[in-house]
Amino acid sequence: MLKKFLSLIALILLISFFSIASAAQSVTDKAGALKDTEIELLNQKIHDIEREHKIKIGVAFVKSTGGRDMVQASEDILYQNFANGKNGGIVLLVDMNNRKYEMATDTRMVEQITDMDGIPFLKDKFTSDLSAGDYYGAANNFANGVDELMTYYETNGVAYGQRKPGEIDPMAAGLAVIIAIFLGVMIRSILIGLMSNVHHATAASDYLKKNSVKIFDNHDTFLFMTVKRRPKSSGRSSSGGGHRGGGGGGSF
């Protein structure tokens, strides 16, 4: 009971902190992961991205969530402080003690940064920096990734990883062609099998009716013959000239 009460108090304090801090800035650091100058640079960059895309972006570094589930903690911070963007909001929460991170998007943002393609894209942007201890680089690349995904959505009208309206899926098209060929072969075979005057034959003789052809004469006729005659050799060698041995040559 006491543990749950302490966890609740920790959550209230955590949300209260972000309620006050996030009113002025998008990046909050209660874990000492960033320098003051880095926080200032990140806030300026994120505010520019927010204005351009009419969204809200939150980046939070904490020592611990007080035993609170990361998913729930990130969603609480999101809906408390960053869910009022016209085109949605997104939060990156980093738990330094447990070396965990979590991203949360609201119902509007999830249409533009999907869980299937957008979130994995963002993870690839900053997780290597987190592992290397470059927390400024991680936050900076997270913001860059959000900017790229929002730009893609605004340019193409669909979220990253989704097909544009009218665009054909190559895999589906290839599968449809294979199925069509298979069905065509099957239908052709069935139609041939239903034809009464067409049957498979294993030999040429199968095309003849039995006893319909009779052969009475069996002999060969030669139209002409050519005869060549050669004189027999005397077996004696010529007395003049030298003997030339066998052999040959070629290119290599």
C-alpha positions, 0 to 999 in steps of 0.5 A: 500500500505504501509503495503504491502511495509513494509511486502516486506521489512520485507521478504527481511530482513528475507531472507537476514538474513538467506542467511548470517547466513545459509552459516555457520550454519543450526540453526538460532535464531532471537527470543532468544529462544536458548542458544549459546551452544544449537545452537552450539550443534544443528548445529553440530548434523544437519551437521552430519545428512546432511553429512550422508544422503546428505540432507540440514536441516534448523531450524529457530526461528523468532520473527515474519514473518512480516505478511507473510504467514507461508507456503510461508515464510518457502518455501522462506527460504527453496529454498533460502538456503536449497534446494541444497542438493543432496537428498533434503532439509527440513526447520522448521520455528517457529514464536515465537510471533504468536506461529506457526510453519511450515515445508517445503520440496523441490521436492526431499525431499517430495518423502522421507518425504511425506506430508501424513505420514512423516510430521505427524511423525515429528510433533509428534516428536517436537510439545509437546516440543514447547508447553512446551517451550523446544525449544532446545528439539523441534529442537533436536527431529525434527532433530532426526525425519528427521534422522529416516525418511531418514534412513527408506527410505534408508533401505526400498526403500520407504518413511515411511508409504508406502508399499514396492514393492510387499507388499500386503495391508491386507485391500485390500486383505480382501476386495477382499476375501469378494467380491469374496465370495459375487460374488460366492454366487450370481453366484451360486444362478443364476445358480441354478435358471437357472436349469430346473430340480432343484426347491426349495421344502417347504415339503417332499411331494413336491417331490412326484407327485400327486396320484403317491403313494396309500396306501391300508392297514393302521394298526400296526403290533407288532412283540412281547410283554413282560409281567411282573407280580409282587406280591401284597404287604401285607401292613404290616411293618417288626417287626425288625430293626429301621426306616431310614429317607430320605435325602442325602449329597454331596460335596461343 
